[in-house]
């Protein structure tokens, strides 16, 4: 076997064959001819990709490995690593797109000769595209030699996947997904909003460009290039040289017909600015947060600190001033900022000077979950470089979008958020002020903000919205609560005591599963393909399916059907849910167990009711130091004829309806109480 052969892990084999990891482990145990490991570790071995592909074909496990999977496995198992392989693939994809005839001529030669002919051909593509001092070096023959099979397969994939750009996005996306902790990504929603806030710039800089999402968002809304110079010039800088090269290739492949000029540099923007003389129309930036080692000691006398020298703990304000220093007069900067930057006392003097001179024009609070770190509501700062002869602005726009979307990164309504923020900003930018919207937006006088704290957090300066939509909506909530309370009275169950506890012959869920009376399935598997997910929280609260499945291995998710019983296995609580028609079709989430009874043998409500017994749950639970886990197979239920099961099932069903009504009454009661508190305190509800 060649020393340069690509390798694949057990997870990669599972993806190739469209099976789970457990199937690969079984093949290794049962088949003595399964390929031997060639690398990795004892607990995570790797195998030769070519040997694995041949074994899968010989065993009939797969007729042909899909081309996209073969290319990905070649890239992931490249001897030099996935990043150099991605750079080589990106360079060749540029050649395939810009000079397809030249590539066809090169592809006709042997692998050895192709490795010698590629460097000069790539040099002719890369230098005009990126300039002489560029983030993408021309790979030489020694580096390209082990990549040639990958490059041929990548070009073939581009022909079938829709083009060079789509192929590179697929490969880069797979790499980013496989290394989530290595990269901080800006999601598409905030990136598109930031690009829209910047207007229609002809030159843009991102001094911490990462994977190029912000610059790509600008390029996506740029018009096609007219004859002559490029319509938009994209400048980016990234401290990680490998990431800078990947981003440069991504942006170059995104630009069609010379519509965008790309200039990406590899270095730290604060310490070694690659564009010291740039006067861009716009700067977009998602800077690193809470950086202590940003250059505080060596940059004390840097001319960029026009608004004050940032404290060591105020790295974000250093990025703000760097962005302003690289704008032309009147240019716009949009930065994604942590909320603490708007209120930390150590930054109040710089914030005050930004306000006095009219450089800071708007602060927009995004909902939690909009961008990493997902647990906090980040801010967007919109800045405008003051002209030398211009007059400072008198008001700052504050926008709070926290109430525009439900909490959670998967539930944000980016279309509504985008429209609200952009419409408000454009009106403010055109008129210098904007009509006040309680709880959403307000133009605040700069004088009002220049106090001891210079706190710019929008929520602290916006008038609260009308409580619960006003008195009329509170009256509606009160009526709903009254109706629900009447329903709970009607549903309140009666009790008929027995003289002695009844002891039935019992069986367990495990025994019923072995007998075929029910099917057991665990949740959480499968790749996201559009299904909503019934989560553990949904089961505990009685809510509708609210989650989504992440991208993952090629496994089908478990879809629930009407009549299924869903049981949470963590936490030790006696909670069970019978799936109704409204919930049917959702995917089963993590930490949930599904029981699908045979309706000819088991009544679903009978089964669900007995599974909720406190003693039943106690004897089927195991305890660790920090959690309780339910072994569903050990849960017991009595052996009863189907007719008797249905009698118990009907009673359990009415108990569940009573429980749902109580839960609804509780939610409506909390809404009414909080609405009245808010209404009385803000004056929209009178005390009499």
Secondary structure, 3 states (H helix, E strand, C coil): CCCCCCEEEHHHHHHHHCCCHHHHHHHHHHCCCCCCCCEECCCCEEEEHHHHHHHHHHCCCCCCCCHHHHHHHHHHCCCCCHHHHHHHHHHHHHHHHHCHHHHHHHHCCCHHHHHHHHHHHHHHHHHHHHCCCCCCCCCCHHHHHCCHHHHHHHHHHHHHHCCHHHHHHHHHHHHHHHCCCCCCCCCHHHHHHHHHHCCCCCEEEECCCCCCHHHHHHHHCCCCCCCCCCCEEEEEEECCHHHHHHHHHHHHHHCCCCCEEEEEEECCCCCCCCCCCCCEEEEEECCCCCCCCCCCCCCCCCCCCCCCCCCCCCHHHHHHHHHHHCEEEEEEEEEEECHHHHCCHHHHHHHHHHHHCCCEEEEEECCCCCCCCCCCCCEEEEEECCCCCCCCCCEEEEEECHHHCCCCCCCCCHHHHHHHHHHHHHHHHHHCCCCCECCCEEEEEHHHHCCCCCCCCHHHCCCCCCHHHCHHHHHHHHHHHHHHHHHHHHHCCCCCCCCCCCCCCEEEHHHHHHHCCEEEEECCCCCCCCCEEECHHHHHHCCCCCEECCCCCCCCCCECCCCCEEEECECCCCCEEECCCCCCCCEECCCEEEEEECCCCCCHHHHHHHHCCHHHHHHCEEECCCCEEECHHHCEEECCCHHHHHHHHHHHHHHHHHHHHHHHHHHHHHHHHHHHHHHHHHCCCCCC
